[in-house]
Structures are given as structure tokens and as C-alpha cells.
Amino acid sequence: MLKQDYHLQEISLPKKITNVKIKYGTRQTITTTPKKLTIWNNKLINNTQNLQAPIKKGQRIGSIKLTSPTLKTISNEPLTYSLYSNETVQKGNLLERLFN
């Protein structure tokens, strides 16, 4: 690739990354941050974990890895961005946990 082939892109993350399902909570989904990333022609890999309530606002809940044949890090590992919860979800009562 030539230098002029590179350009910054702002991408919106897929809904399955920005709205993550939660088990055993008072809610079934939680929104995450960041919602957008600015990248140089890279590929996203979703690496979120299975979430279980309770979850606190600002808690790290997973990560996104960026890969590309042209993206190099010192360790040769993908570049990783952390995902954080935008809200708090309490653990649900017995009925909420049974039906969630």
C-alpha cells in the first residue's frame, strides 16, 4: 500500500459491541463506551466477555482488538481498546434472574 492509500476513518462500533447482554440483572442489556473509534484501515475483532450482574458504571467489561497486515505493535499483538459500561445494573431478584 502506498502512503496515499491510508486515511483516517471514524467507525461506529457494531450494535452487538455497544449493547451487550447481561445475565441475572435488573436489565437485560447495557450500553458500552467507546461507541466510535478513529482508525487507519484496520479490522475490528470483538472480544467482550459474558457479562453477569452486578455491573458498575465505568467498569471495564471487555475489549476490542484491531488487526491489519499493516498494523504493527512492538509485541506483534493486535492493538486493544477497552470497553467500559455506561451505566450500572444491579443484580436482579429471584424472578428477574430466572427469566433473564
Biopython code that builds the backbone (N, CA, C, O; Angstrom):
import numpy as np
from Bio.PDB.StructureBuilder import StructureBuilder

atoms = [
    (1, "MET", "N", (0.828, -1.189, 0.000)),
    (1, "MET", "CA", (0.000, 0.000, 0.000)),
    (1, "MET", "C", (0.871, 1.250, 0.000)),
    (1, "MET", "O", (1.915, 1.302, 0.649)),
    (2, "LEU", "N", (0.435, 2.211, -0.712)),
    (2, "LEU", "CA", (1.129, 3.474, -0.751)),
    (2, "LEU", "C", (0.624, 4.388, 0.358)),
    (2, "LEU", "O", (-0.468, 4.202, 0.897)),
    (3, "LYS", "N", (1.433, 5.362, 0.678)),
    (3, "LYS", "CA", (1.066, 6.297, 1.743)),
    (3, "LYS", "C", (-0.284, 6.956, 1.469)),
    (3, "LYS", "O", (-1.061, 7.156, 2.403)),
    (4, "GLN", "N", (-0.584, 7.298, 0.222)),
    (4, "GLN", "CA", (-1.848, 7.963, -0.082)),
    (4, "GLN", "C", (-3.048, 7.020, 0.048)),
    (4, "GLN", "O", (-4.190, 7.481, 0.059)),
    (5, "ASP", "N", (-2.806, 5.700, 0.148)),
    (5, "ASP", "CA", (-3.899, 4.755, 0.351)),
    (5, "ASP", "C", (-4.405, 4.758, 1.789)),
    (5, "ASP", "O", (-5.508, 4.280, 2.056)),
    (6, "TYR", "N", (-3.621, 5.288, 2.708)),
    (6, "TYR", "CA", (-4.017, 5.326, 4.109)),
    (6, "TYR", "C", (-4.859, 6.563, 4.379)),
    (6, "TYR", "O", (-4.560, 7.644, 3.871)),
    (7, "HIS", "N", (-5.882, 6.413, 5.156)),
    (7, "HIS", "CA", (-6.675, 7.558, 5.580)),
    (7, "HIS", "C", (-7.374, 7.212, 6.889)),
    (7, "HIS", "O", (-7.705, 6.056, 7.156)),
    (8, "LEU", "N", (-7.585, 8.234, 7.684)),
    (8, "LEU", "CA", (-8.289, 8.046, 8.944)),
    (8, "LEU", "C", (-9.752, 7.763, 8.666)),
    (8, "LEU", "O", (-10.367, 8.385, 7.799)),
    (9, "GLN", "N", (-10.297, 6.820, 9.409)),
    (9, "GLN", "CA", (-11.709, 6.507, 9.307)),
    (9, "GLN", "C", (-12.317, 6.548, 10.697)),
    (9, "GLN", "O", (-11.729, 6.033, 11.648)),
    (10, "GLU", "N", (-13.466, 7.143, 10.820)),
    (10, "GLU", "CA", (-14.197, 7.055, 12.073)),
    (10, "GLU", "C", (-15.275, 6.010, 11.872)),
    (10, "GLU", "O", (-16.147, 6.167, 11.018)),
    (11, "ILE", "N", (-15.218, 4.957, 12.646)),
    (11, "ILE", "CA", (-16.188, 3.886, 12.500)),
    (11, "ILE", "C", (-17.068, 3.810, 13.744)),
    (11, "ILE", "O", (-16.606, 4.004, 14.869)),
    (12, "SER", "N", (-18.326, 3.526, 13.515)),
    (12, "SER", "CA", (-19.245, 3.254, 14.620)),
    (12, "SER", "C", (-19.142, 1.772, 14.916)),
    (12, "SER", "O", (-19.161, 0.948, 14.001)),
    (13, "LEU", "N", (-19.032, 1.429, 16.186)),
    (13, "LEU", "CA", (-18.921, 0.029, 16.551)),
    (13, "LEU", "C", (-20.254, -0.676, 16.349)),
    (13, "LEU", "O", (-21.308, -0.057, 16.493)),
    (14, "PRO", "N", (-20.222, -1.974, 16.015)),
    (14, "PRO", "CA", (-21.471, -2.724, 15.810)),
    (14, "PRO", "C", (-22.339, -2.743, 17.061)),
    (14, "PRO", "O", (-21.840, -2.654, 18.182)),
    (15, "LYS", "N", (-23.636, -2.859, 16.851)),
    (15, "LYS", "CA", (-24.606, -2.848, 17.954)),
    (15, "LYS", "C", (-24.323, -3.962, 18.963)),
    (15, "LYS", "O", (-24.562, -3.773, 20.156)),
    (16, "LYS", "N", (-23.818, -5.120, 18.517)),
    (16, "LYS", "CA", (-23.538, -6.216, 19.450)),
    (16, "LYS", "C", (-22.378, -5.879, 20.385)),
    (16, "LYS", "O", (-22.200, -6.543, 21.406)),
    (17, "ILE", "N", (-21.587, -4.857, 20.051)),
    (17, "ILE", "CA", (-20.499, -4.414, 20.925)),
    (17, "ILE", "C", (-20.967, -3.266, 21.817)),
    (17, "ILE", "O", (-20.577, -3.194, 22.982)),
    (18, "THR", "N", (-21.796, -2.370, 21.286)),
    (18, "THR", "CA", (-22.230, -1.207, 22.069)),
    (18, "THR", "C", (-23.449, -1.489, 22.943)),
    (18, "THR", "O", (-23.740, -0.707, 23.848)),
    (19, "ASN", "N", (-24.163, -2.578, 22.697)),
    (19, "ASN", "CA", (-25.292, -3.021, 23.521)),
    (19, "ASN", "C", (-25.059, -4.480, 23.872)),
    (19, "ASN", "O", (-25.374, -5.369, 23.081)),
    (20, "VAL", "N", (-24.512, -4.732, 25.052)),
    (20, "VAL", "CA", (-24.091, -6.068, 25.456)),
    (20, "VAL", "C", (-25.131, -6.689, 26.382)),
    (20, "VAL", "O", (-25.688, -6.010, 27.246)),
    (21, "LYS", "N", (-25.391, -7.988, 26.198)),
    (21, "LYS", "CA", (-26.347, -8.702, 27.040)),
    (21, "LYS", "C", (-25.746, -9.009, 28.406)),
    (21, "LYS", "O", (-24.547, -9.253, 28.534)),
    (22, "ILE", "N", (-26.616, -8.993, 29.439)),
    (22, "ILE", "CA", (-26.214, -9.257, 30.816)),
    (22, "ILE", "C", (-27.101, -10.355, 31.390)),
    (22, "ILE", "O", (-28.311, -10.368, 31.161)),
    (23, "LYS", "N", (-26.498, -11.271, 32.131)),
    (23, "LYS", "CA", (-27.264, -12.304, 32.827)),
    (23, "LYS", "C", (-27.552, -11.866, 34.259)),
    (23, "LYS", "O", (-26.743, -11.190, 34.895)),
    (24, "TYR", "N", (-28.707, -12.261, 34.743)),
    (24, "TYR", "CA", (-29.088, -12.125, 36.151)),
    (24, "TYR", "C", (-29.196, -10.691, 36.648)),
    (24, "TYR", "O", (-29.031, -10.443, 37.843)),
    (25, "GLY", "N", (-29.464, -9.757, 35.774)),
    (25, "GLY", "CA", (-29.568, -8.362, 36.198)),
    (25, "GLY", "C", (-30.991, -7.849, 36.183)),
    (25, "GLY", "O", (-31.915, -8.539, 35.753)),
    (26, "THR", "N", (-31.152, -6.631, 36.656)),
    (26, "THR", "CA", (-32.447, -5.980, 36.603)),
    (26, "THR", "C", (-32.754, -5.503, 35.186)),
    (26, "THR", "O", (-33.892, -5.147, 34.878)),
    (27, "ARG", "N", (-31.739, -5.497, 34.328)),
    (27, "ARG", "CA", (-31.881, -5.173, 32.898)),
    (27, "ARG", "C", (-31.228, -6.282, 32.104)),
    (27, "ARG", "O", (-30.395, -7.020, 32.631)),
    (28, "GLN", "N", (-31.600, -6.408, 30.829)),
    (28, "GLN", "CA", (-31.042, -7.474, 30.003)),
    (28, "GLN", "C", (-29.863, -7.026, 29.143)),
    (28, "GLN", "O", (-29.102, -7.861, 28.654)),
    (29, "THR", "N", (-29.706, -5.706, 28.955)),
    (29, "THR", "CA", (-28.585, -5.200, 28.163)),
    (29, "THR", "C", (-27.967, -3.991, 28.846)),
    (29, "THR", "O", (-28.568, -3.381, 29.730)),
    (30, "ILE", "N", (-26.758, -3.657, 28.421)),
    (30, "ILE", "CA", (-26.049, -2.486, 28.932)),
    (30, "ILE", "C", (-25.330, -1.835, 27.754)),
    (30, "ILE", "O", (-24.867, -2.530, 26.850)),
    (31, "THR", "N", (-25.235, -0.507, 27.760)),
    (31, "THR", "CA", (-24.503, 0.181, 26.699)),
    (31, "THR", "C", (-23.044, 0.335, 27.102)),
    (31, "THR", "O", (-22.713, 0.402, 28.286)),
    (32, "THR", "N", (-22.174, 0.389, 26.088)),
    (32, "THR", "CA", (-20.736, 0.466, 26.333)),
    (32, "THR", "C", (-20.121, 1.686, 25.670)),
    (32, "THR", "O", (-20.747, 2.349, 24.844)),
    (33, "THR", "N", (-18.909, 1.960, 26.041)),
    (33, "THR", "CA", (-18.098, 3.041, 25.501)),
    (33, "THR", "C", (-16.741, 2.465, 25.146)),
    (33, "THR", "O", (-16.282, 1.623, 25.917)),
    (34, "PRO", "N", (-16.056, 2.807, 24.097)),
    (34, "PRO", "CA", (-16.431, 3.842, 23.122)),
    (34, "PRO", "C", (-17.477, 3.336, 22.143)),
    (34, "PRO", "O", (-17.616, 2.132, 21.928)),
    (35, "LYS", "N", (-18.204, 4.267, 21.557)),
    (35, "LYS", "CA", (-19.180, 3.923, 20.523)),
    (35, "LYS", "C", (-18.572, 4.085, 19.129)),
    (35, "LYS", "O", (-19.038, 3.485, 18.160)),
    (36, "LYS", "N", (-17.526, 4.904, 19.047)),
    (36, "LYS", "CA", (-16.833, 5.128, 17.769)),
    (36, "LYS", "C", (-15.335, 5.082, 18.002)),
    (36, "LYS", "O", (-14.858, 5.418, 19.086)),
    (37, "LEU", "N", (-14.597, 4.667, 16.993)),
    (37, "LEU", "CA", (-13.138, 4.679, 17.014)),
    (37, "LEU", "C", (-12.642, 5.338, 15.743)),
    (37, "LEU", "O", (-13.262, 5.209, 14.688)),
    (38, "THR", "N", (-11.532, 6.040, 15.838)),
    (38, "THR", "CA", (-10.873, 6.582, 14.654)),
    (38, "THR", "C", (-9.662, 5.691, 14.382)),
    (38, "THR", "O", (-8.778, 5.560, 15.229)),
    (39, "ILE", "N", (-9.627, 5.089, 13.211)),
    (39, "ILE", "CA", (-8.586, 4.100, 12.892)),
    (39, "ILE", "C", (-8.010, 4.357, 11.497)),
    (39, "ILE", "O", (-8.545, 5.142, 10.713)),
    (40, "TRP", "N", (-6.905, 3.669, 11.219)),
    (40, "TRP", "CA", (-6.282, 3.682, 9.899)),
    (40, "TRP", "C", (-6.510, 2.319, 9.249)),
    (40, "TRP", "O", (-5.715, 1.405, 9.470)),
    (41, "ASN", "N", (-7.571, 2.151, 8.454)),
    (41, "ASN", "CA", (-7.796, 0.935, 7.663)),
    (41, "ASN", "C", (-7.530, -0.357, 8.426)),
    (41, "ASN", "O", (-6.723, -1.171, 7.976)),
    (42, "ASN", "N", (-8.166, -0.563, 9.538)),
    (42, "ASN", "CA", (-7.953, -1.766, 10.327)),
    (42, "ASN", "C", (-9.223, -2.595, 10.427)),
    (42, "ASN", "O", (-10.292, -2.164, 9.993)),
    (43, "LYS", "N", (-9.104, -3.774, 10.996)),
    (43, "LYS", "CA", (-10.224, -4.692, 11.164)),
    (43, "LYS", "C", (-10.521, -4.853, 12.654)),
    (43, "LYS", "O", (-9.603, -4.998, 13.462)),
    (44, "LEU", "N", (-11.797, -4.827, 13.011)),
    (44, "LEU", "CA", (-12.209, -4.980, 14.408)),
    (44, "LEU", "C", (-12.468, -6.440, 14.746)),
    (44, "LEU", "O", (-13.034, -7.180, 13.941)),
    (45, "ILE", "N", (-12.055, -6.847, 15.928)),
    (45, "ILE", "CA", (-12.394, -8.159, 16.464)),
    (45, "ILE", "C", (-13.055, -7.925, 17.813)),
    (45, "ILE", "O", (-12.469, -7.287, 18.688)),
    (46, "ASN", "N", (-14.258, -8.430, 17.988)),
    (46, "ASN", "CA", (-14.988, -8.271, 19.249)),
    (46, "ASN", "C", (-14.454, -9.289, 20.251)),
    (46, "ASN", "O", (-14.398, -10.483, 19.955)),
    (47, "ASN", "N", (-14.067, -8.828, 21.416)),
    (47, "ASN", "CA", (-13.532, -9.720, 22.437)),
    (47, "ASN", "C", (-14.195, -9.434, 23.777)),
    (47, "ASN", "O", (-13.519, -9.386, 24.805)),
    (48, "THR", "N", (-15.515, -9.244, 23.777)),
    (48, "THR", "CA", (-16.200, -8.995, 25.041)),
    (48, "THR", "C", (-16.437, -10.324, 25.744)),
    (48, "THR", "O", (-16.508, -11.377, 25.111)),
    (49, "GLN", "N", (-16.555, -10.255, 27.028)),
    (49, "GLN", "CA", (-16.803, -11.450, 27.823)),
    (49, "GLN", "C", (-18.293, -11.599, 28.087)),
    (49, "GLN", "O", (-19.061, -10.665, 27.857)),
    (50, "ASN", "N", (-18.711, -12.773, 28.573)),
    (50, "ASN", "CA", (-20.094, -12.942, 29.012)),
    (50, "ASN", "C", (-20.263, -12.175, 30.302)),
    (50, "ASN", "O", (-19.519, -12.388, 31.260)),
    (51, "LEU", "N", (-21.235, -11.285, 30.333)),
    (51, "LEU", "CA", (-21.412, -10.409, 31.487)),
    (51, "LEU", "C", (-22.488, -10.930, 32.415)),
    (51, "LEU", "O", (-23.480, -11.522, 31.988)),
    (52, "GLN", "N", (-22.264, -10.694, 33.694)),
    (52, "GLN", "CA", (-23.219, -11.091, 34.717)),
    (52, "GLN", "C", (-23.337, -9.954, 35.722)),
    (52, "GLN", "O", (-22.330, -9.405, 36.169)),
    (53, "ALA", "N", (-24.568, -9.602, 36.075)),
    (53, "ALA", "CA", (-24.812, -8.516, 37.034)),
    (53, "ALA", "C", (-24.303, -8.942, 38.411)),
    (53, "ALA", "O", (-24.270, -10.135, 38.710)),
    (54, "PRO", "N", (-23.913, -7.998, 39.240)),
    (54, "PRO", "CA", (-23.986, -6.545, 39.106)),
    (54, "PRO", "C", (-22.811, -5.984, 38.301)),
    (54, "PRO", "O", (-21.710, -6.533, 38.299)),
    (55, "ILE", "N", (-23.088, -4.868, 37.620)),
    (55, "ILE", "CA", (-22.077, -4.151, 36.847)),
    (55, "ILE", "C", (-22.173, -2.683, 37.227)),
    (55, "ILE", "O", (-23.267, -2.125, 37.312)),
    (56, "LYS", "N", (-21.023, -2.062, 37.454)),
    (56, "LYS", "CA", (-20.993, -0.655, 37.841)),
    (56, "LYS", "C", (-20.684, 0.225, 36.638)),
    (56, "LYS", "O", (-19.991, -0.193, 35.711)),
    (57, "LYS", "N", (-21.204, 1.446, 36.664)),
    (57, "LYS", "CA", (-20.904, 2.431, 35.624)),
    (57, "LYS", "C", (-19.394, 2.670, 35.606)),
    (57, "LYS", "O", (-18.781, 2.868, 36.655)),
    (58, "GLY", "N", (-18.799, 2.653, 34.414)),
    (58, "GLY", "CA", (-17.369, 2.869, 34.272)),
    (58, "GLY", "C", (-16.527, 1.617, 34.436)),
    (58, "GLY", "O", (-15.304, 1.678, 34.310)),
    (59, "GLN", "N", (-17.156, 0.477, 34.716)),
    (59, "GLN", "CA", (-16.430, -0.782, 34.885)),
    (59, "GLN", "C", (-15.949, -1.291, 33.533)),
    (59, "GLN", "O", (-16.686, -1.229, 32.549)),
    (60, "ARG", "N", (-14.715, -1.793, 33.477)),
    (60, "ARG", "CA", (-14.196, -2.407, 32.252)),
    (60, "ARG", "C", (-14.909, -3.732, 32.059)),
    (60, "ARG", "O", (-14.889, -4.583, 32.949)),
    (61, "ILE", "N", (-15.548, -3.920, 30.892)),
    (61, "ILE", "CA", (-16.341, -5.122, 30.675)),
    (61, "ILE", "C", (-15.862, -5.964, 29.495)),
    (61, "ILE", "O", (-16.464, -6.996, 29.197)),
    (62, "GLY", "N", (-14.822, -5.556, 28.835)),
    (62, "GLY", "CA", (-14.299, -6.310, 27.705)),
    (62, "GLY", "C", (-13.359, -5.462, 26.889)),
    (62, "GLY", "O", (-12.886, -4.417, 27.337)),
    (63, "SER", "N", (-13.092, -5.931, 25.665)),
    (63, "SER", "CA", (-12.168, -5.197, 24.809)),
    (63, "SER", "C", (-12.470, -5.450, 23.341)),
    (63, "SER", "O", (-13.187, -6.385, 22.982)),
    (64, "ILE", "N", (-11.907, -4.597, 22.512)),
    (64, "ILE", "CA", (-11.958, -4.727, 21.059)),
    (64, "ILE", "C", (-10.514, -4.779, 20.589)),
    (64, "ILE", "O", (-9.683, -3.988, 21.036)),
    (65, "LYS", "N", (-10.217, -5.694, 19.704)),
    (65, "LYS", "CA", (-8.869, -5.780, 19.144)),
    (65, "LYS", "C", (-8.900, -5.307, 17.699)),
    (65, "LYS", "O", (-9.805, -5.654, 16.941)),
    (66, "LEU", "N", (-7.905, -4.514, 17.328)),
    (66, "LEU", "CA", (-7.762, -4.022, 15.951)),
    (66, "LEU", "C", (-6.618, -4.767, 15.290)),
    (66, "LEU", "O", (-5.517, -4.837, 15.836)),
    (67, "THR", "N", (-6.878, -5.325, 14.113)),
    (67, "THR", "CA", (-5.844, -6.037, 13.385)),
    (67, "THR", "C", (-5.780, -5.547, 11.956)),
    (67, "THR", "O", (-6.767, -5.063, 11.402)),
    (68, "SER", "N", (-4.611, -5.678, 11.372)),
    (68, "SER", "CA", (-4.395, -5.312, 9.982)),
    (68, "SER", "C", (-3.015, -5.809, 9.589)),
    (68, "SER", "O", (-2.115, -5.832, 10.428)),
    (69, "PRO", "N", (-2.823, -6.205, 8.342)),
    (69, "PRO", "CA", (-1.477, -6.597, 7.921)),
    (69, "PRO", "C", (-0.476, -5.441, 8.030)),
    (69, "PRO", "O", (0.731, -5.661, 8.134)),
    (70, "THR", "N", (-0.990, -4.218, 8.006)),
    (70, "THR", "CA", (-0.095, -3.059, 8.074)),
    (70, "THR", "C", (0.041, -2.494, 9.484)),
    (70, "THR", "O", (0.868, -1.613, 9.715)),
    (71, "LEU", "N", (-0.764, -2.991, 10.435)),
    (71, "LEU", "CA", (-0.698, -2.513, 11.814)),
    (71, "LEU", "C", (0.320, -3.349, 12.577)),
    (71, "LEU", "O", (0.181, -4.569, 12.669)),
    (72, "LYS", "N", (1.319, -2.713, 13.112)),
    (72, "LYS", "CA", (2.363, -3.414, 13.862)),
    (72, "LYS", "C", (2.499, -2.794, 15.242)),
    (72, "LYS", "O", (2.521, -1.572, 15.391)),
    (73, "THR", "N", (2.588, -3.645, 16.237)),
    (73, "THR", "CA", (2.895, -3.209, 17.595)),
    (73, "THR", "C", (4.228, -3.841, 17.982)),
    (73, "THR", "O", (4.711, -4.744, 17.299)),
    (74, "ILE", "N", (4.810, -3.377, 19.057)),
    (74, "ILE", "CA", (6.109, -3.893, 19.492)),
    (74, "ILE", "C", (6.041, -5.393, 19.747)),
    (74, "ILE", "O", (6.975, -6.119, 19.405)),
    (75, "SER", "N", (4.946, -5.868, 20.345)),
    (75, "SER", "CA", (4.815, -7.290, 20.683)),
    (75, "SER", "C", (4.185, -8.116, 19.554)),
    (75, "SER", "O", (3.976, -9.318, 19.719)),
    (76, "ASN", "N", (3.881, -7.494, 18.420)),
    (76, "ASN", "CA", (3.193, -8.138, 17.292)),
    (76, "ASN", "C", (1.801, -8.651, 17.655)),
    (76, "ASN", "O", (1.268, -9.522, 16.967)),
    (77, "GLU", "N", (1.219, -8.132, 18.705)),
    (77, "GLU", "CA", (-0.144, -8.459, 19.111)),
    (77, "GLU", "C", (-1.090, -7.401, 18.544)),
    (77, "GLU", "O", (-0.661, -6.285, 18.254)),
    (78, "PRO", "N", (-2.379, -7.740, 18.383)),
    (78, "PRO", "CA", (-3.343, -6.719, 17.931)),
    (78, "PRO", "C", (-3.427, -5.561, 18.917)),
    (78, "PRO", "O", (-3.208, -5.737, 20.116)),
    (79, "LEU", "N", (-3.740, -4.390, 18.409)),
    (79, "LEU", "CA", (-3.961, -3.218, 19.239)),
    (79, "LEU", "C", (-5.306, -3.388, 19.945)),
    (79, "LEU", "O", (-6.304, -3.691, 19.291)),
    (80, "THR", "N", (-5.351, -3.201, 21.259)),
    (80, "THR", "CA", (-6.548, -3.472, 22.039)),
    (80, "THR", "C", (-7.098, -2.201, 22.670)),
    (80, "THR", "O", (-6.361, -1.423, 23.275)),
    (81, "TYR", "N", (-8.421, -1.999, 22.517)),
    (81, "TYR", "CA", (-9.151, -0.909, 23.165)),
    (81, "TYR", "C", (-10.085, -1.524, 24.200)),
    (81, "TYR", "O", (-10.761, -2.511, 23.909)),
    (82, "SER", "N", (-10.133, -0.970, 25.377)),
    (82, "SER", "CA", (-11.038, -1.460, 26.416)),
    (82, "SER", "C", (-12.442, -0.930, 26.199)),
    (82, "SER", "O", (-12.628, 0.177, 25.694)),
    (83, "LEU", "N", (-13.434, -1.728, 26.586)),
    (83, "LEU", "CA", (-14.839, -1.324, 26.584)),
    (83, "LEU", "C", (-15.280, -1.117, 28.023)),
    (83, "LEU", "O", (-14.940, -1.911, 28.900)),
    (84, "TYR", "N", (-16.037, -0.053, 28.270)),
    (84, "TYR", "CA", (-16.493, 0.283, 29.614)),
    (84, "TYR", "C", (-18.003, 0.424, 29.627)),
    (84, "TYR", "O", (-18.606, 0.842, 28.639)),
    (85, "SER", "N", (-18.608, 0.076, 30.746)),
    (85, "SER", "CA", (-20.052, 0.204, 30.933)),
    (85, "SER", "C", (-20.429, 1.673, 31.069)),
    (85, "SER", "O", (-19.745, 2.434, 31.753)),
    (86, "ASN", "N", (-21.510, 2.065, 30.422)),
    (86, "ASN", "CA", (-22.021, 3.428, 30.549)),
    (86, "ASN", "C", (-23.032, 3.574, 31.661)),
    (86, "ASN", "O", (-23.468, 4.685, 31.966)),
    (87, "GLU", "N", (-23.413, 2.462, 32.272)),
    (87, "GLU", "CA", (-24.449, 2.505, 33.292)),
    (87, "GLU", "C", (-24.277, 1.387, 34.312)),
    (87, "GLU", "O", (-23.505, 0.451, 34.107)),
    (88, "THR", "N", (-25.010, 1.502, 35.410)),
    (88, "THR", "CA", (-24.988, 0.493, 36.468)),
    (88, "THR", "C", (-26.181, -0.432, 36.310)),
    (88, "THR", "O", (-27.289, 0.016, 36.016)),
    (89, "VAL", "N", (-25.949, -1.737, 36.506)),
    (89, "VAL", "CA", (-27.032, -2.718, 36.516)),
    (89, "VAL", "C", (-26.890, -3.548, 37.782)),
    (89, "VAL", "O", (-25.876, -4.209, 38.005)),
    (90, "GLN", "N", (-27.929, -3.496, 38.602)),
    (90, "GLN", "CA", (-27.935, -4.263, 39.846)),
    (90, "GLN", "C", (-28.300, -5.716, 39.563)),
    (90, "GLN", "O", (-28.918, -6.025, 38.544)),
    (91, "LYS", "N", (-27.915, -6.596, 40.466)),
    (91, "LYS", "CA", (-28.313, -7.993, 40.359)),
    (91, "LYS", "C", (-29.816, -8.070, 40.569)),
    (91, "LYS", "O", (-30.350, -7.455, 41.491)),
    (92, "GLY", "N", (-30.500, -8.828, 39.713)),
    (92, "GLY", "CA", (-31.951, -8.924, 39.789)),
    (92, "GLY", "C", (-32.417, -9.806, 40.931)),
    (92, "GLY", "O", (-31.640, -10.572, 41.502)),
    (93, "ASN", "N", (-33.699, -9.687, 41.257)),
    (93, "ASN", "CA", (-34.268, -10.558, 42.275)),
    (93, "ASN", "C", (-34.446, -11.951, 41.675)),
    (93, "ASN", "O", (-34.135, -12.157, 40.502)),
    (94, "LEU", "N", (-34.933, -12.896, 42.448)),
    (94, "LEU", "CA", (-35.031, -14.281, 42.017)),
    (94, "LEU", "C", (-35.827, -14.432, 40.730)),
    (94, "LEU", "O", (-35.407, -15.160, 39.831)),
    (95, "LEU", "N", (-36.963, -13.761, 40.624)),
    (95, "LEU", "CA", (-37.786, -13.863, 39.401)),
    (95, "LEU", "C", (-37.069, -13.266, 38.197)),
    (95, "LEU", "O", (-37.106, -13.854, 37.116)),
    (96, "GLU", "N", (-36.424, -12.126, 38.350)),
    (96, "GLU", "CA", (-35.681, -11.497, 37.246)),
    (96, "GLU", "C", (-34.548, -12.410, 36.785)),
    (96, "GLU", "O", (-34.289, -12.516, 35.586)),
    (97, "ARG", "N", (-33.873, -13.068, 37.722)),
    (97, "ARG", "CA", (-32.769, -13.959, 37.354)),
    (97, "ARG", "C", (-33.281, -15.225, 36.663)),
    (97, "ARG", "O", (-32.619, -15.737, 35.761)),
    (98, "LEU", "N", (-34.436, -15.734, 37.066)),
    (98, "LEU", "CA", (-34.989, -16.934, 36.439)),
    (98, "LEU", "C", (-35.399, -16.686, 34.990)),
    (98, "LEU", "O", (-35.219, -17.553, 34.135)),
    (99, "PHE", "N", (-35.951, -15.500, 34.711)),
    (99, "PHE", "CA", (-36.467, -15.214, 33.377)),
    (99, "PHE", "C", (-35.498, -14.418, 32.503)),
    (99, "PHE", "O", (-35.857, -14.022, 31.394)),
    (100, "ASN", "N", (-34.313, -14.184, 32.971)),
    (100, "ASN", "CA", (-33.330, -13.416, 32.203)),
    (100, "ASN", "C", (-32.271, -14.352, 31.666)),
    (100, "ASN", "O", (-31.344, -13.910, 30.988)),
]
sb = StructureBuilder()
sb.init_structure("model")
sb.init_model(0)
sb.init_chain("A")
sb.init_seg("    ")
for serial, (resi, resn, name, xyz) in enumerate(atoms, 1):
    if name == "N":
        sb.init_residue(resn, " ", resi, " ")
    sb.init_atom(name, np.array(xyz, "f"), 0.0, 1.0, " ", f" {name:<3s}", serial, name[0])
structure = sb.get_structure()
